Amino acid sequence: MKRFCAAAAIAVSLISVSGSALAGPTPAPPNAYAYIGYPNNGQTLPAGKPFRVWFGLRYMGVAPRGVQYPNTGHHHLLIDTDLPASFDEEIPSDRQHLHFGAGETETTLDLPPGKHTLQLLMGDYMHVPHNPPVYSKKITIYVK
């Protein structure tokens, strides 16, 4: 029993040090973070009119998919969804997970009326989140 408890304590401490139990193989600077520069959290945007979303990134660089260079990755915009349950798999590509694998730092969205959430998640050269994962705060916008 003592050996089991010691092994469990070591496992918990390793998870605490790494910041995530399951994360991709590509390292990221521990102080790196992504952010949404526009629109602002809580902002109301007009329905039927596309709007610009621009992405920010600190302490990392942007590189297209397939380019393996230290401390770089590319943006993925999560729309009306949460971060993945685990960070050790490729980020899905669908209407809620938009990939910007060419290294884009902005896009234009046309969302239906209602309440929406936006969040950025950086992916490495293979669309897998970094270790530790680099993501923005989730913002809420309203389209009316």
C-alpha positions in Angstrom: 0.0 0.0 0.0 2.8 2.4 0.8 4.4 1.8 -2.6 1.1 2.5 -4.3 0.7 5.8 -2.4 4.2 6.8 -3.2 3.7 6.1 -6.9 0.4 8.0 -6.9 2.1 11.0 -5.3 4.9 11.0 -7.9 2.3 10.8 -10.7 0.3 13.7 -9.3 3.5 15.8 -8.9 4.5 15.1 -12.5 1.1 16.2 -13.7 1.3 19.4 -11.7 4.8 20.2 -13.0 3.9 19.6 -16.7 0.6 21.6 -16.3 -1.4 19.0 -18.2 -1.6 15.2 -17.9 -2.1 14.8 -21.7 -0.4 17.2 -24.0 1.2 17.1 -27.4 4.9 16.4 -27.9 5.9 19.9 -29.1 7.1 22.2 -26.3 5.9 25.8 -25.9 7.4 28.5 -23.7 5.6 28.4 -20.3 4.7 32.1 -20.5 3.2 31.9 -24.1 -0.4 32.9 -24.5 -2.9 33.6 -27.3 -5.6 36.2 -27.2 -8.5 37.6 -29.3 -7.8 41.2 -30.2 -11.2 41.8 -31.8 -14.1 41.5 -31.2 -14.1 42.3 -27.5 -15.7 40.2 -24.8 -19.4 41.1 -24.4 -19.5 43.0 -27.7 -22.7 43.1 -29.8 -22.3 42.8 -33.5 -24.9 43.4 -36.3 -26.5 40.3 -37.8 -26.1 39.7 -41.5 -22.8 41.6 -41.6 -19.5 39.6 -41.6 -17.1 40.8 -39.0 -13.3 40.6 -38.6 -11.7 38.5 -35.9 -8.0 39.1 -35.2 -5.7 36.8 -33.3 -2.9 37.8 -31.0 0.0 35.7 -29.7 2.8 36.5 -27.2 6.1 34.8 -26.6 5.7 32.5 -29.6 5.8 32.8 -33.4 3.3 31.8 -36.1 4.3 29.2 -38.7 2.2 27.3 -41.2 1.2 23.7 -40.7 4.0 21.4 -41.6 6.7 23.8 -40.6 8.5 22.5 -37.5 10.4 25.3 -35.9 10.9 25.9 -32.2 8.4 28.0 -30.3 6.0 28.3 -33.3 2.5 27.1 -34.1 -0.7 28.2 -35.8 -4.1 29.3 -34.7 -7.3 27.3 -34.4 -10.5 29.2 -33.6 -13.0 27.4 -31.5 -16.6 28.6 -32.0 -19.4 27.8 -29.5 -17.4 24.9 -28.1 -15.0 24.1 -25.2 -11.3 23.2 -25.3 -10.6 19.6 -26.0 -10.8 17.1 -23.1 -7.2 16.1 -23.8 -4.5 18.0 -25.6 -2.6 15.0 -27.0 -4.6 14.6 -30.2 -5.0 16.5 -33.4 -7.5 19.4 -33.1 -10.7 18.5 -35.1 -11.5 20.4 -38.3 -15.2 21.3 -38.5 -17.5 24.3 -38.2 -16.6 24.7 -34.5 -12.9 24.2 -35.0 -11.5 26.4 -37.7 -7.9 25.8 -38.7 -5.5 28.5 -39.9 -2.7 26.3 -41.1 -1.4 28.8 -43.5 -0.3 31.0 -40.6 -3.2 33.5 -40.8 -3.7 35.9 -37.9 -7.2 37.0 -38.7 -10.4 35.9 -40.4 -13.9 37.1 -41.2 -17.0 35.4 -39.6 -20.7 35.6 -40.4 -22.5 34.1 -37.4 -26.3 33.7 -37.0 -28.1 35.9 -34.5 -27.5 34.8 -30.9 -25.0 34.4 -28.2 -21.6 32.9 -29.3 -18.3 32.0 -27.8 -14.9 32.3 -29.4 -11.5 30.9 -28.2 -8.1 30.4 -29.7 -6.0 27.2 -29.4 -2.5 27.0 -30.8 -1.5 23.9 -32.7 1.9 22.6 -33.7 3.1 21.7 -37.2 0.6 18.7 -37.1 -2.4 20.5 -35.5 -1.7 19.0 -32.1 -1.7 21.4 -29.1 1.6 22.3 -27.5 2.9 21.3 -24.1 1.9 23.3 -22.2 -1.2 24.1 -24.3 -1.4 27.7 -25.5 -4.9 29.1 -25.7 -6.8 32.3 -25.2 -9.5 33.2 -22.7 -13.0 32.3 -24.0 -15.0 35.4 -25.0 -18.7 35.8 -25.5 -20.2 37.9 -28.3 -23.7 38.7 -29.3 -25.0 38.9 -32.9 -28.3 40.9 -33.2 
